[in-house]
Structure formats: structure tokens, C-alpha cells
Amino acid sequence: MESIDSLVISVKHGFEEMYEFRDEMYGFKNKTETTLFSLDSHARQTNERLDAIEKTLGPLVQVSSFMQKN
């Protein structure tokens, strides 16, 4: 009877550890998703700013090139 009780306690302890591990992994997943979303947002903003700079510099480069020729 003691061996069965010991087995039950061991199995119960194993499940408790699995639930703790599962909760840690869900926490890790949520933090990772949040970080990736933040990085993606930052990359999009950076791309938008670079696009705006390229649009502004395009005509300026042409004017500068024209002025250098004259």
C-alpha cells in the first residue's frame, strides 16, 4: 500500500511540475509575442521614415546635380 501511495504522490508531483512548466512557457510565449510586435512596429515606423526621407531627398539630389552642372 505504501508503494501505491508513493506512486500517487510522485505522479501528483510530476503533474504539478508540468503545470508550472506550462505556465512558464505561456508566460514566455506572451512576452515573446509582445516583443516581436514591438520590434515589428518599430521596423514599420523606421521604413515609413526612410521612405519619407527618400521622397524628400530625391528632388533635392536632382536639383543639386543640376546646379553642379551649371
Contacts in CASP RR format, 6 or more apart in sequence:
PFRMAT RR
TARGET T0000
AUTHOR 0000-0000-0000
METHOD contacts of the structure
MODEL  1
MESIDSLVISVKHGFEEMYEFRDEMYGFKNKTETTLFSLDSHARQTNERL
DAIEKTLGPLVQVSSFMQKN
END
